[in-house]
Amino acid sequence: MEAEHEVKDTEAEISVFKNGTLMRWEGPPMKAITIWQPWADAIRCGAKMFETRSYATRYRGELAIHASKHEPSCVMEHVAVSEAAQAIESSGLRSGLTHARGAIIAVADLVRVWEPDALSINQGPLSQTEHDLGDFSAGRWAWELKCIRPISPVPCKGAQGLWTVPADVEQLVRVQLTERTRTR
């Protein structure tokens, strides 16, 4: 008997059975990045299109946005969370917020990594809200995200750096992405 969500797992192929329909994904495993809240929600709702990191990556392609389970532990982190929440509020995009933790909440396309100091509010695609939601200080790299697809939270353990989504979790994410495409 066919399960509603059945996974065939190899390095390059995931088959998803949903309502009796076989959907197949053949390609590299999905990559992810873990981001603290509320910055993960800011990406999900479209207020944040650049994720700033202390390192660059050569990777380009689909990137799952994982909301960290981490809660702020010091005063500096609480202040940063408060400032980020205010920036999201001022963007007018609060409807996309999930407040989820320990889950993949969106998938985006990583299209470009900007060199440190290459972006500013006066040149390029950097808005004031974007500037307020990122750390664009010297030595930081800006990962540009496009085609953000919000999904319902899929619980998953995160990791530091760029990491590979477990096949069973990727399958649940792909079911949502496929359903989202079919309803458009």
C-alpha angles and dihedrals in degrees: 000000000000118000119222091242112027122167130210104191129199131137092268109022136060121177119197125195111202120171090340094307119120113223118182131198116194114182143077119321114271116265123215142190126207116227130182121245133284089027092060090054089047088060092044093053095043099250092113122047098164125062111198120215138172089239139046127230133206090212117113125177141053114005125185114219108223119194108221121239087220118115121203110273104185139041093256091056092048090052091049092050090050092050091048091050090052091050091051090048091051091050090064092228100113095125092081096057118121103171084210119157129198094019144099106250104172145006122224137173115249100216106165143004113217120213119244112280092013093111129062137158091252097050131037129006098315116126126193091253090050090050090050091051097050142056103238095168123135114297096024123123122215116219108205115218126197136174095031112196114194116212135181109272115278110199112238139151110249132213140200120268125005109333140177118253112235111255095242091053093044089054091056091047092049091050089058093045090051093047090048090053092048094052094055 
